[in-house]
């Protein structure tokens, strides 16, 4: 009996030890399980920060010379504008992280600054492609439109957040492809169908659209602190009417969560405009000099370049107009408004004989 009792005690001790080992192993497993999740989250956060850096400005003239040299072509009127449009659109697709507005997975799913920056850029791309289709490439209202430019404009006007059937990137890539086809035909002396007319009326056509875009951004940026505004929709015109009556005055204020969205949309829009205006300075140089408008154009570019200064704050601040904290939206609105006023003056200069 004594031997049986000892054997039973040994078995009990072994079983307890085994159960204790299994328990400690499970505890160790649960202790280390969160580590890969934490590392993955850190990696996604770092990757998201890297993807949120906006692209730098590029040299339009140097880029134009490089592309034409690769095609064994010389510089022609309209090449700089076309190359700038191609490069700006291609930057949306080739920058770190690629095109993020239609991504449905982390870390793009968490980001909002870069998608709003992309939206500001694509709006300017659409406006420029429309101007090239309707004005720059046509001699008069009854002339035929360029097929490549027509197709490119339709591709850039595709839904900007479609991720499947078909994805937005594919449509934008096709738009870039047709712009490259137009550039090749434009630079080929044997091709007579591809044209670019650097005329004052054509430039005023595009600047009118730019003027309304900047005016819209300026108003939305200024509303970050909230302000009482008088309704100027009918401009006091006698006999004028509108579809739906609105109050004579109203308080306008941007929701807190949308302040940084509008800021980065304006930053992206200004980034694209800088390149397009630099290209216009090159292609419309003779017209601008004749109209004594070259200095005005350069001043517009200078104002917009100020919108691309480095942001040292980790977030977009929204202090009151004369408060202690800075208000980044009001600073951006100041640059945008001055550029908009200069564009109005530029259009008037171009309209003079």
C-alpha positions as CSV (number, residue, x, y, z in Angstrom):
1,X,0.0,0.0,0.0
2,X,2.8,2.4,0.8
3,X,4.4,1.9,-2.6
4,X,1.1,2.5,-4.3
5,X,0.6,5.7,-2.3
6,X,4.1,7.0,-3.3
7,X,3.4,6.2,-7.0
8,X,0.1,8.1,-6.8
9,X,1.9,11.1,-5.2
10,X,4.5,11.2,-8.0
11,X,1.8,11.1,-10.6
12,X,0.0,13.9,-8.9
13,X,3.2,16.0,-8.7
14,X,4.0,15.4,-12.4
15,X,0.4,16.4,-13.4
16,X,0.6,19.5,-11.4
17,X,3.9,20.5,-12.9
18,X,2.6,19.9,-16.4
19,X,-0.5,21.9,-15.7
20,X,1.7,24.7,-14.2
21,X,4.0,24.6,-17.3
22,X,1.1,24.8,-19.6
23,X,-0.4,27.7,-17.7
24,X,2.9,29.6,-17.7
25,X,3.3,28.9,-21.4
26,X,-0.1,30.3,-22.1
27,X,0.6,33.3,-20.0
28,X,3.8,34.0,-21.9
29,X,2.0,33.6,-25.2
30,X,-0.6,36.1,-24.1
31,X,2.1,38.4,-22.8
32,X,3.9,38.6,-26.2
33,X,0.8,38.6,-28.4
34,X,0.2,42.4,-28.4
35,X,3.8,43.1,-29.5
36,X,3.3,42.3,-33.3
37,X,0.1,44.4,-33.2
38,X,1.9,47.4,-31.6
39,X,4.8,47.1,-34.1
40,X,2.3,47.0,-37.0
41,X,0.5,50.1,-35.8
42,X,3.8,52.0,-35.4
43,X,4.8,51.0,-38.9
44,X,1.5,52.1,-40.3
45,X,1.7,55.5,-38.5
46,X,5.2,56.1,-39.7
47,X,4.2,55.1,-43.3
48,X,1.2,57.4,-43.1
49,X,3.4,60.3,-42.0
50,X,5.7,59.7,-44.9
51,X,2.9,59.5,-47.4
52,X,1.5,62.8,-46.0
53,X,4.5,64.9,-47.2
54,X,3.5,67.0,-50.1
55,X,5.7,66.9,-53.3
56,X,8.2,69.6,-53.9
57,X,7.9,72.1,-56.8
58,X,9.6,71.1,-60.1
59,X,11.3,73.3,-62.7
60,X,8.8,73.5,-65.6
61,X,11.4,74.8,-68.2
62,X,13.9,72.1,-67.3
63,X,11.2,69.4,-67.3
64,X,10.0,70.5,-70.8
65,X,13.5,70.5,-72.3
66,X,14.2,67.0,-70.9
67,X,11.0,65.5,-72.2
68,X,11.4,67.0,-75.7
69,X,15.0,66.0,-75.8
70,X,14.0,62.4,-75.1
71,X,11.7,62.6,-78.1
72,X,14.4,64.3,-80.3
73,X,12.1,67.4,-80.6
74,X,12.7,71.1,-80.2
75,X,10.7,73.4,-78.0
76,X,7.4,74.7,-79.6
77,X,4.7,77.0,-78.4
78,X,2.4,75.1,-76.0
79,X,5.0,72.5,-75.0
80,X,5.6,73.9,-71.5
81,X,1.9,74.1,-70.7
82,X,1.3,70.5,-71.9
83,X,4.4,69.2,-70.0
84,X,3.4,70.9,-66.8
85,X,-0.1,69.4,-67.1
86,X,1.3,66.0,-67.7
87,X,3.8,66.2,-64.8
88,X,1.3,67.6,-62.3
89,X,-1.2,64.8,-63.2
90,X,1.5,62.2,-63.1
91,X,2.7,63.4,-59.7
92,X,-0.7,62.4,-58.3
93,X,0.0,58.8,-59.4
94,X,3.7,58.5,-58.7
95,X,4.3,60.4,-55.4
96,X,5.0,58.3,-52.3
97,X,2.0,56.2,-51.6
98,X,0.6,56.8,-55.0
99,X,-3.0,58.2,-55.3
100,X,-4.6,57.9,-51.9
101,X,-8.1,59.4,-52.3
102,X,-9.6,56.1,-53.2
103,X,-7.7,53.8,-50.9
104,X,-9.8,51.7,-48.5
105,X,-7.0,50.2,-46.4
106,X,-4.8,51.5,-43.6
107,X,-2.9,53.8,-43.4
108,X,-4.6,55.7,-46.3
109,X,-8.0,55.1,-44.7
110,X,-6.9,57.2,-41.7
111,X,-5.4,60.1,-43.7
112,X,-7.3,63.1,-44.8
113,X,-4.7,65.9,-45.5
114,X,-3.2,64.2,-48.5
115,X,-6.6,63.3,-50.1
116,X,-7.7,66.9,-49.8
117,X,-4.4,68.1,-51.3
118,X,-5.0,65.7,-54.2
119,X,-8.5,67.1,-54.6
120,X,-7.1,70.6,-54.9
121,X,-4.6,69.5,-57.5
122,X,-7.1,67.5,-59.6
123,X,-9.5,70.5,-59.7
124,X,-6.8,72.6,-61.3
125,X,-5.9,69.7,-63.7
126,X,-9.5,69.5,-64.8
127,X,-9.7,73.3,-65.4
128,X,-6.5,73.3,-67.4
129,X,-7.4,70.3,-69.5
130,X,-10.8,71.9,-70.2
131,X,-9.1,75.2,-71.3
132,X,-6.6,73.3,-73.5
133,X,-9.5,71.4,-75.2
134,X,-11.8,74.4,-75.6
135,X,-9.5,77.3,-76.1
136,X,-5.7,76.8,-76.4
137,X,-5.9,74.1,-79.1
138,X,-8.7,75.8,-81.2
139,X,-8.5,78.8,-83.4
140,X,-12.1,79.8,-83.1
141,X,-15.4,78.6,-81.7
142,X,-16.4,76.6,-84.8
143,X,-13.0,74.8,-85.2
144,X,-12.6,71.1,-84.5
145,X,-11.4,70.0,-81.1
146,X,-8.3,67.9,-80.6
147,X,-9.3,64.2,-80.0
148,X,-6.5,63.5,-77.6
149,X,-7.3,66.5,-75.5
150,X,-11.0,65.7,-75.5
151,X,-10.4,62.2,-74.3
152,X,-7.9,63.4,-71.7
153,X,-10.4,65.9,-70.2
154,X,-13.0,63.2,-69.9
155,X,-10.6,60.9,-68.1
156,X,-9.6,63.5,-65.6
157,X,-13.3,64.2,-64.8
158,X,-13.7,60.7,-63.6
159,X,-14.9,60.1,-60.0
160,X,-11.9,60.9,-57.8
161,X,-12.6,58.2,-55.2
162,X,-13.4,55.1,-57.2
163,X,-11.3,52.1,-56.1
164,X,-12.8,49.4,-58.3
165,X,-14.5,48.9,-61.7
166,X,-12.5,50.9,-62.9
167,X,-10.1,52.5,-60.4
168,X,-9.5,56.2,-60.6
169,X,-5.7,55.7,-61.2
170,X,-6.4,53.9,-64.4
171,X,-8.6,56.7,-65.7
172,X,-6.0,59.4,-64.8
173,X,-3.2,57.3,-66.3
174,X,-5.2,57.1,-69.6
175,X,-5.6,60.9,-69.4
176,X,-1.8,61.3,-69.1
177,X,-1.3,58.9,-72.0
178,X,-3.5,61.0,-74.3
179,X,-1.7,64.2,-73.2
180,X,1.6,62.6,-74.2
181,X,0.1,61.7,-77.6
182,X,-0.9,65.3,-78.0
183,X,2.6,66.5,-77.0
184,X,4.2,64.2,-79.5
185,X,2.0,65.5,-82.3
186,X,2.4,69.1,-81.2
187,X,6.2,68.9,-81.4
188,X,6.2,67.1,-84.7
189,X,6.5,69.6,-87.7
190,X,4.8,67.1,-90.0
191,X,1.6,67.1,-87.8
192,X,-0.6,70.0,-88.7
193,X,-3.7,68.9,-86.7
194,X,-2.2,69.4,-83.3
195,X,-2.0,73.1,-82.5
196,X,-1.6,75.5,-79.5
197,X,-2.7,79.1,-80.0
198,X,-1.0,81.5,-77.5
199,X,-3.5,84.3,-77.7
200,X,-4.6,86.8,-75.1
201,X,-8.3,85.8,-75.3
202,X,-7.4,82.2,-74.8
203,X,-5.4,83.0,-71.7
204,X,-8.2,85.2,-70.3
205,X,-10.6,82.2,-70.8
206,X,-8.5,80.1,-68.4
207,X,-7.7,82.9,-66.0
208,X,-11.4,83.5,-65.5
209,X,-11.8,80.0,-64.2
210,X,-8.8,80.4,-62.0
211,X,-10.3,83.6,-60.6
212,X,-13.5,81.9,-59.5
213,X,-11.6,78.9,-57.9
214,X,-9.3,81.2,-55.9
215,X,-12.2,83.4,-54.8
216,X,-14.1,80.3,-53.5
217,X,-11.0,79.1,-51.6
218,X,-10.4,82.5,-50.1
219,X,-14.0,82.7,-48.7
220,X,-13.8,79.2,-47.3
221,X,-10.5,79.8,-45.7
222,X,-11.6,83.1,-44.1
223,X,-14.7,81.4,-42.6
224,X,-12.4,79.4,-40.2
225,X,-12.9,82.1,-37.5
226,X,-16.5,82.7,-38.4
227,X,-17.8,86.0,-39.6
228,X,-21.1,87.9,-40.3
229,X,-21.5,88.3,-44.1
230,X,-23.9,90.5,-46.1
231,X,-25.7,88.6,-48.9
232,X,-24.3,90.0,-52.2
233,X,-25.7,87.3,-54.5
234,X,-27.8,89.8,-56.6
235,X,-25.3,92.6,-56.2
236,X,-28.2,95.1,-55.6
237,X,-29.3,94.8,-59.3
238,X,-32.8,96.1,-59.8
239,X,-35.2,93.5,-61.1
240,X,-32.8,90.6,-60.4
241,X,-34.1,87.5,-58.8
242,X,-33.0,84.1,-57.5
243,X,-34.6,80.7,-57.2
244,X,-34.6,80.4,-53.4
245,X,-34.8,83.4,-51.1
246,X,-31.9,83.8,-48.7
247,X,-31.4,86.1,-45.7
248,X,-29.8,89.5,-46.2
249,X,-27.1,88.6,-43.6
250,X,-25.8,85.3,-42.3
251,X,-23.1,84.0,-40.0
252,X,-20.6,81.7,-41.8
253,X,-18.1,79.5,-39.9
254,X,-16.2,76.4,-41.1
255,X,-16.8,73.3,-38.9
256,X,-13.8,72.5,-36.7
257,X,-13.1,69.1,-38.4
258,X,-13.1,70.7,-41.9
259,X,-10.6,73.4,-41.2
260,X,-7.5,71.4,-42.1
261,X,-9.3,69.8,-45.1
262,X,-9.9,73.2,-46.7
263,X,-6.4,74.3,-45.9
264,X,-4.7,71.4,-47.7
265,X,-7.2,71.6,-50.6
266,X,-6.0,75.2,-51.0
267,X,-2.4,74.2,-50.7
268,X,-2.8,71.5,-53.4
269,X,-4.6,73.9,-55.7
270,X,-1.9,76.6,-55.3
271,X,0.8,73.9,-55.9
272,X,-0.7,73.0,-59.3
273,X,-1.4,76.6,-60.2
274,X,2.3,77.6,-59.7
275,X,3.4,75.2,-62.4
276,X,0.7,76.1,-64.8
277,X,1.4,79.8,-64.4
278,X,5.2,79.2,-64.9
279,X,4.3,77.3,-68.1
280,X,2.1,80.2,-69.2
281,X,4.9,82.6,-68.6
282,X,7.0,80.6,-71.1
283,X,4.4,79.9,-73.8
284,X,2.6,83.3,-73.7
285,X,5.8,85.4,-73.2
286,X,5.3,87.5,-76.3
287,X,1.7,88.2,-75.5
288,X,2.4,89.1,-71.9
289,X,5.2,91.4,-72.9
290,X,3.1,93.2,-75.5
291,X,0.3,93.7,-72.9
292,X,2.8,94.8,-70.3
293,X,1.5,92.0,-68.1
294,X,4.6,89.9,-67.5
295,X,5.4,91.5,-64.1
296,X,1.8,91.0,-63.0
297,X,2.0,87.3,-63.8
298,X,5.3,86.9,-61.9
299,X,3.8,88.6,-58.9
300,X,0.9,86.1,-58.9
301,X,3.4,83.2,-59.0
302,X,5.3,84.8,-56.1
303,X,2.2,85.1,-54.0
304,X,1.3,81.4,-54.6
305,X,4.8,80.2,-53.9
306,X,4.4,81.6,-50.3
307,X,1.6,79.1,-49.8
308,X,4.1,76.3,-50.1
309,X,6.2,77.2,-47.1
310,X,7.0,74.5,-44.6
311,X,4.4,73.9,-41.8
312,X,6.2,73.8,-38.5
313,X,3.1,73.1,-36.4
314,X,2.0,69.4,-36.0
315,X,-1.5,70.5,-36.7
316,X,-3.4,73.3,-38.5
317,X,-4.0,76.0,-35.8
318,X,-7.2,78.0,-35.8
319,X,-6.6,80.9,-33.5
320,X,-8.9,83.9,-33.5
321,X,-8.2,86.8,-35.9
322,X,-6.2,88.8,-33.4
323,X,-5.7,86.1,-30.7
324,X,-2.6,84.6,-29.1
325,X,-2.5,81.5,-31.4
326,X,-1.8,81.6,-35.1
327,X,-4.5,80.9,-37.7
328,X,-3.0,79.1,-40.6
329,X,-6.2,79.4,-42.7
330,X,-6.2,83.2,-42.5
331,X,-2.6,83.3,-43.5
332,X,-3.3,81.0,-46.5
333,X,-6.4,83.1,-47.3
334,X,-4.2,86.2,-47.4
335,X,-1.9,84.8,-50.1
336,X,-4.8,83.4,-52.1
337,X,-6.7,86.7,-52.0
338,X,-3.7,88.7,-53.1
339,X,-3.1,86.2,-56.0
340,X,-6.8,86.4,-56.9
341,X,-6.7,90.2,-57.0
342,X,-3.6,90.2,-59.2
343,X,-5.3,87.7,-61.6
344,X,-8.2,90.2,-61.9
345,X,-5.7,92.9,-62.8
346,X,-4.0,90.6,-65.2
347,X,-7.2,89.8,-67.1
348,X,-7.9,93.5,-67.5
349,X,-4.4,94.1,-68.9
350,X,-4.9,91.2,-71.4
351,X,-8.3,92.7,-72.5
352,X,-6.6,96.0,-73.5
353,X,-5.5,96.6,-77.0
